[in-house]
Amino acid sequence: MDIAKCLALIDELCAGEFPTEHGRTEVGTGGPGYLTAVLETSGDFYEDDGSERAETEARFEADRDALGERLGERWGPAREVSLHGALERAMDGEEVDEPWAHLCDHLPDVRLWETGTGRRVGLGVSQWDKELPLQLLVFVTTVDPP
């Protein structure tokens, strides 16, 4: 992972306008009040006995932590936000605001920084299922966490 490129993308997301409709953007996805982008994607784990996945997950978490240190230098310590409750509420039919409704489907938790501009920056390691690739995601939002 190239931290300088990741920081440049985060700066771009922080400065960018939010789309008026939910959908694809030049760097990822977005909608009213949020933008998301993938910083890193692994291969899949269909042929894995679990060891490669565990090693890859540890590397992605280390990359998240290294990038998080740089963000912490800018905005102070991150707040750890669990998305388990949001997922449970969404599964029970409660409406959860975007981007949180989508994020809680594949992120168990996120690290979240307040930028001082009314925007929040979040990082998380995503995986939809144990055979599917891991992704290091970044998002910028003005929407309060659930």
N, C-alpha and C positions, 0 to 999 in steps of 0.2 A: 504494500500500500504506500502510495506517495502522499505523505501528510500535507505537503505544500499544495498539491492539486486538490486535495480534499478541503483544505482551508479556503482555497480560492472558490471552490464550488459553494461552500457554506456562505461565503461573503456574497456571492451572486444570488443565492437564495434569499439571504437577508435583505438585500437591496431590491429584489425583484417585486413586481406587482403580482398579486394573487389573481388567478383566473376567476372569471365570473361564473363559470360552469365547471362541474367536475369532469376531469378527463386527463388525457396525456398532455405533457408540456415538452419543451425542448430538452429538459434535463430529467424528467421523470413524470410524476403525476401531480395534480393540484386541483384546487377548487377554491370557493370563497373562504378565505382565512387560512389557507395552508398551501405549502409546496413540499413534495417529497422527492428524494433522489436516492439511487443505489450507489454506494461508494465502492463496493467490492462484492463479487459473487463467486462462490466456490463451484466445483463440479458437483455432480449428483453422487449419491451413496447407495445406488441399487446393488452394487457388487461388494459392498463393504460389510465386514463382520462387526462393525461398531468402532473399531480402533481408529480408522481414518477419520470418521465423523468426529470422534472425541478430540483428536489432534487438531482438526480443522476448526472446530468450535473454540478450542482454547486459543488458537491463533487469531480468530476473528474477535474474540473477547479482548485479547491483548491489543489488537489494532484499535478497537473501540476505546480502550483505556488510554492508549497513547494519544489518540486524537482528543480524547476528553481532557487530558492534562493540558493540552494547548488551548482548548476552549475555556478551561478553568482559569488559565492565566488572563484571559480576556474578561470573563464574566463572573469569576468566583466559583465556588464549589457547585457541583450539579446536585439536583434533587433527584433521588431515585423514585420513580413512579411505577407502581405495579399496575398492570392492565388486566389482571385476573378478574377483579370486580366488574370492570366495564364489560368484559366478555360474558360474564354470567348474566349481567343485566340485559345485554343485547340478546342473548340466547333466550331469556325470559320474555322477550318482546318489547323491552323498553327501548326507546329511541336514544341512541348515543350519537352525539355530534361528530362529524368528520373533523379532523382526520382520525379521531380516536376510534370510531366504529371499525374502520378498515384496519388500523394498526393493531387493535386488540385481537384480531383474528390470527395473527402470526408473530406477535411480539409479546413475550410474557411480562417484560418491563422495559422501561426506557430511562436514560439519563437525560435530564432536562435542565437547561440554563435559561435564566431570564437575561435578555440582552440589554435591558434598560430603554428599549425603543417601543415597548409594547408587544414585541415578538419574543417567542420562545424558540430555542433550538434544541432538538432532541436527537439522540443517537440510540440505536438498538440493533441487536443481532436477531435477524428474522429467519424462521424456517417454518414452512407450511406443513411439512411432514418429515419423518426421520430419513426417508430416502431422497428427498428433494434437496437442492442446493441451499446453503446458508447464504445470507446477504447481510452486509453491514449497511444499514439505512440511516439517512439523515432526514430530518424534516424541520420545517420552519412554520410556525403557526401563531395566530393571535387567539386561537380558541383555547379556553381553559381546559385543563385535563379533567377527565370525569371523576 
